[in-house]
C-alpha cells in the first residue's frame, strides 16, 4: 500500500478560465466534498431508501506570501476582489508530485486571511467554493 506525504501536495490556480499554474509556496490544502441525498422510499417499504444527488465542495489553501513572478499567489489574492464572480477560476489540488492524482474544478475564492508576524514568514489562507462538477484524476 502506497502512502503519500503532505509535502507532495500542491495547488494550481488560474483566474478567468486560464490554464492552472502552480502556487509554488503552498504549505497545505484541504477540500470537503458533500453529496446531498434524496429519499426515495416507496409506500409499503419497511425501511427508508436514499439516492445520491447534488455534489458540493469547499476548501482552503495555505500559502506563503511571495511576490515572485510566475507564481499564482498574486492572482489568487486578486480573485477575492472580483464582484459578480462568474466562478470561472480553475483550481487543481494535487496529492502527489507527479501531478497524476488531483481534484480539478471551477470555483470562487470566497475569503483570504493574510498574516504577518515579526520574525516569521508572511502567510495567506484562502477559502474557496466549488462551482460545477469536480474531476477526480487517478484518486
N, C-alpha and C positions, 0 to 999 in steps of 0.2 A: 504494500500500500504506500503510495507516494503522499508526502505531506508538503505543503507549501508554506514558506516562511513569509511573514508580513513584509519583510524588506523586498520581496519580489513584486509586490503590488505597485500599481501606478494609476494615474488618471490622465486621460487625454480630453481636450475640450476644443470646441470651435463655436464661435458666435455666428449667428445668422446663417446657419446651414453650410459652413465651410467644411473642410476636411479636418477632423480632430488631430491636434498636435499635443505632444506631451507637456504636462506641467512638471518640470524637472525637479521641483522641490517638494513633491508630495511626501508627507510623513504618515498619513493614514487616510483611509476612506471606509465608509460603511453605507450599505444600501438595505433598506427594509422593503420587501415586496409583500403585498397583501392581495389575496383573492377573495372577492365577495362570494357569497353563496346564496342560492335561491332555493326555497323549499319547493319540492315537487311531490309531496305526499298525496296519495290518492285516497278517496273515500274507501274505507274498509281496510286500509293498511294498519298494521299494529305497531309500527314504528315510523318515525319521521324519516324522509329521504331528502337529499340535497344534491344539487349540481353546482359545479363551479361557474362563476360568472366573471364580472369585470375585474381586471388586474390594475392595481395602482402601486406606485412606489415613490419613496423619498429617501434622501440620504444626506450625508455630509462628507466633506473632504477637508483635511487639514494640510496646510501647505506652509512652507517657509517663504516669507515675502522676499522676492527678488525682482530687480529691475532689468534682468538680463534680456537681451534681445533674443528672439526665437523661443521665448518661454511664454506660455499662455496665461501666466499669473495675472498680468495686467488686463487681458481680455475677459477673464472670468470675473474679475472685480468690476470692470466697467459694465458687464451684463446686468448687474444688480440695479443699475440706474435706468435701465430700459423700461419705460412705461408702456402700457398696452403691448406687452411682450407676446409675440406670436408663437412662443415655445419652439423656435427653430434652432436653438442651440443644441449641439450634438455632444454627448458625453460617451466616453468609453472607460469602463472601470476594469482594470486588468488584475488577474490573480497571479500571473506568472511573468517572468522576464521575457519569455519567448513571444508573448503577445497573442498566443492561441486561445487562452482561457479568459474570456471577457464578457461583460454585460455592455450592450450598446443601446442607446435610446436617445430620443429628443427630450428636452426638458427646459425648465425655467430655474434660474438662480433666484432663490427666494430670500436669501439672507447672507450677510457677511459680518463676521466679527473679527476686527483687527486688534492685535495686541502688541505692545512694545514695552519692554521692561529693561531697566538698566542692567547691564551685564548678561543679557540674553538676546537671542535672535528674534526679530520681529516675526510674528506668525499671523496667519489668516485662517479662519474656519468658515467654510462656505456650506450653505444648505441649499438643496435643490429638490425640485418636484418633477417626477417623470410625467411626460405627456405623450400618450400613444403607446404602442407596443414596445416591449423590451425584447431584444435579441440576445439569447444566451449562446455564446460560441464555445463549444468544447468544455462545458461545465458538467 
